[in-house]
Amino acid sequence: MAKKLLGCALVLAALVAFPSSASAEDTRCVGALIGTFDNVVVPKNAECILFASIVRGNVKALRGSSLSASSNQIAGNLEALRGSSVFSSGNQIAGNLEGEAPRWVGSLGDRIGGNFAVTGATGPGFSFQA
């Protein structure tokens, strides 16, 4: 019995001393945001200006939101979801710049490591990459 308790105590101590890798943290962007972040999420129907920031993961604009992103380093993807509007300018995007039924997506002077892909844009404007 004592050996079992000691074994359980050692396992518990190992779990506390060596926790599993933490998941990336999402930072909500409402208004303006500058800094270093794991992931950035623009909440539903919110407006966000992301400027001169480092994002270790992804940037995601949720339904009905508006995102203006300029001069950022994004290690993952920049995603525009249904009904959102995204203007991206002068960013370094290691992954994709993609839209799934957004109102519109614009990219001006971005360096995109992956693809620029927009499907099902619903707005009165258009999606472009220049």
C-alpha positions in Angstrom: 0.0 0.0 0.0 2.8 2.4 0.9 4.5 1.6 -2.4 1.3 2.4 -4.4 0.9 5.7 -2.5 4.5 6.6 -3.2 4.1 5.7 -6.9 1.0 7.9 -7.1 2.8 10.7 -5.3 5.7 10.5 -7.8 3.4 10.6 -10.8 1.5 13.5 -9.4 4.7 15.4 -8.7 5.9 14.7 -12.2 2.7 16.1 -13.7 3.0 19.3 -11.6 6.7 19.7 -12.3 6.4 19.0 -16.0 3.0 20.2 -17.2 2.0 19.4 -20.8 2.7 22.2 -23.3 0.2 25.1 -22.9 -2.1 25.8 -25.7 -1.7 29.1 -27.5 -3.7 32.0 -26.0 -6.3 33.9 -28.1 -6.2 37.7 -27.7 -9.5 39.5 -28.5 -9.0 42.6 -30.7 -11.6 45.3 -30.2 -10.3 48.8 -31.1 -6.6 49.0 -31.7 -4.0 46.4 -30.8 -0.1 46.6 -30.8 2.2 44.0 -29.3 3.2 40.3 -29.4 0.5 37.7 -29.3 -0.1 34.0 -29.7 -3.3 34.3 -31.8 -5.6 37.3 -32.5 -9.3 37.0 -32.8 -11.7 39.8 -33.9 -15.0 39.0 -32.2 -18.3 38.9 -34.0 -19.4 42.3 -35.2 -16.3 44.1 -33.7 -13.8 46.4 -35.3 -10.1 45.9 -35.0 -6.9 47.7 -36.1 -3.9 45.5 -35.7 -0.6 47.4 -36.3 3.1 46.7 -36.1 2.5 43.5 -34.1 4.0 40.0 -34.0 1.5 37.2 -34.0 3.0 33.7 -33.3 -0.1 31.9 -34.7 -3.2 33.0 -36.6 -5.3 36.1 -37.0 -9.0 35.4 -37.4 -11.9 37.9 -38.2 -15.2 36.3 -37.0 -18.6 36.8 -38.5 -19.5 40.4 -39.3 -16.3 41.8 -37.9 -14.0 44.4 -39.6 -10.2 44.1 -39.5 -7.5 46.4 -40.7 -4.0 44.8 -40.4 -0.9 46.7 -41.3 2.9 46.1 -40.9 2.5 42.9 -38.9 4.5 39.7 -38.8 2.0 36.7 -38.7 3.5 33.3 -38.3 0.3 31.5 -39.3 -2.8 32.4 -41.4 -4.9 35.5 -41.7 -8.5 34.3 -42.0 -11.7 36.2 -42.9 -14.8 34.3 -41.9 -18.4 34.7 -43.1 -19.5 38.3 -43.4 -16.3 39.8 -42.2 -14.3 42.5 -44.0 -10.5 42.4 -44.0 -7.9 44.9 -45.3 -4.3 43.7 -45.1 -1.4 45.9 -46.0 2.4 45.5 -45.7 2.1 42.3 -43.6 4.4 39.3 -43.6 2.1 36.3 -43.5 3.9 33.0 -43.3 0.7 31.0 -44.0 -2.3 31.8 -46.1 -4.5 34.8 -46.4 -7.9 33.3 -46.9 -11.6 34.2 -46.8 -14.6 31.9 -46.5 -17.7 33.9 -47.5 -16.5 37.2 -46.3 -17.9 40.5 -47.4 -14.5 41.3 -48.9 -10.8 40.8 -48.4 -8.1 43.1 -49.7 -4.3 42.6 -49.7 -1.9 45.4 -50.7 1.8 44.9 -50.5 1.6 41.8 -48.3 4.3 39.0 -48.4 2.3 35.8 -48.2 4.1 32.6 -47.8 1.1 30.4 -48.6 -1.9 31.2 -50.8 -4.3 34.1 -51.3 -7.7 32.4 -51.5 -11.2 33.9 -51.1 -14.4 31.9 -51.8 -18.0 33.1 -51.8 -17.4 36.9 -51.1 -20.8 38.4 -50.4 -20.2 42.2 -50.3 -20.7 44.9 -52.8 -17.0 45.3 -53.2 -14.5 42.8 -54.4 -11.5 40.8 -53.2 -8.1 41.7 -54.5 -4.4 41.2 -54.0 -2.0 43.8 -55.3 
